[in-house]
Each structure stands twice: as C-alpha cells, then as structure tokens.
Amino acid sequence: QVQLVESGGGLVQPGGSLTVSCAASGIIFNIASVDWHRQGPGKQRELVARITSFGATNYTDSVKGRFTVSRDNTKNTVYLQMNSLKPEDAATYYCNLHYGTLDYWGKGTLVTVSS
C-alpha cells in the first residue's frame, strides 16, 4: 500500500523558517514526481512547488526565492524548505506524488505563521 506522511509543520513567526517533509513508502520512489500543495483557511488548494523524478523544480511566483524543494531518494523523502515565512504562507501543506498514471496524497501538515 502506498503511503505518504507529511511532517514538520508547526508555529513559526513571520520571517522565520521551517522545513516540512514527505516520506513515501510502498513505491519505487526515485521514478515518482512530487508536488507540494497548500490550502489556507477559506482558500482553494494551491500548487506551491514541484520536483520531477530527475530533479527539475518549479515554484509558484509567490514563494519563488524563499522556498526550496528537494528530494533524497535514499530516504524516500521530499522536503520543502521554507524561508522568510509570511502570514499568507500559513496553510496545511500536502504532498502529492505522481507514480505512472496514479496520484497519491498525504494527509497534510499544518504550518502556522503568526507573531
């Protein structure tokens, strides 16, 4: 059974940093591409960052230069490093793994940005 588990969320002050992780099991991880999405209160889910199986990355404009997505295939894990956090970054962050024609979602990890 494929399982994705996000972790690392928490409370951060504006301007602070946090790294969230997505650990995968039940798949051959290195051939999967992974997206990070987020959904804040009253907002629709938004694609934040993407990393392909070969390591190419993309970011939505609002996080470009502040967030970095990376992967460690030896640990079956994708990371999203978030720097210079703003209140508008507060959301539940979800990883979304694409494996062939299949699509898997984690349950999310909550990031709160508040002073």
Solvent accessible surface area in square Angstrom, and as a share of the most:
residue,aa,sasa,rsa
1,Q,203,0.90
2,V,28,0.16
3,Q,106,0.47
4,L,12,0.06
5,V,75,0.43
6,E,16,0.07
7,S,59,0.38
8,G,39,0.38
9,G,31,0.30
10,G,29,0.28
11,L,130,0.65
12,V,16,0.09
13,Q,120,0.53
14,P,58,0.36
15,G,55,0.53
16,G,21,0.21
17,S,68,0.44
18,L,41,0.20
19,T,60,0.35
20,V,0,0.00
21,S,24,0.16
22,C,1,0.01
23,A,46,0.36
24,A,8,0.06
25,S,53,0.34
26,G,57,0.54
27,I,23,0.12
28,I,109,0.55
29,F,6,0.02
30,N,76,0.39
31,I,101,0.51
32,A,0,0.00
33,S,27,0.18
34,V,1,0.00
35,D,2,0.01
36,W,0,0.00
37,H,28,0.13
38,R,17,0.06
39,Q,65,0.29
40,G,8,0.08
41,P,121,0.76
42,G,93,0.89
43,K,114,0.48
44,Q,157,0.70
45,R,93,0.34
46,E,65,0.29
47,L,68,0.34
48,V,0,0.00
49,A,1,0.01
50,R,91,0.33
51,I,7,0.03
52,T,26,0.15
53,S,43,0.28
54,F,170,0.71
55,G,38,0.37
56,A,42,0.32
57,T,54,0.31
58,N,91,0.47
59,Y,49,0.19
60,T,38,0.22
61,D,117,0.61
62,S,61,0.40
63,V,0,0.00
64,K,120,0.51
65,G,81,0.78
66,R,34,0.12
67,F,6,0.02
68,T,68,0.40
69,V,5,0.03
70,S,48,0.31
71,R,40,0.15
72,D,41,0.21
73,N,63,0.32
74,T,126,0.73
75,K,131,0.55
76,N,49,0.25
77,T,12,0.07
78,V,0,0.00
79,Y,57,0.22
80,L,0,0.00
81,Q,82,0.36
82,M,0,0.00
83,N,48,0.25
84,S,57,0.37
85,L,2,0.01
86,K,84,0.36
87,P,79,0.50
88,E,100,0.45
89,D,1,0.00
90,A,25,0.19
91,A,4,0.03
92,T,31,0.18
93,Y,0,0.00
94,Y,33,0.13
95,C,0,0.00
96,N,5,0.03
97,L,0,0.00
98,H,57,0.25
99,Y,54,0.21
100,G,78,0.75
101,T,142,0.82
102,L,92,0.46
103,D,70,0.37
104,Y,52,0.20
105,W,102,0.36
106,G,7,0.06
107,K,185,0.78
108,G,21,0.20
109,T,17,0.10
110,L,112,0.56
111,V,0,0.00
112,T,50,0.29
113,V,9,0.05
114,S,56,0.36
115,S,125,0.81
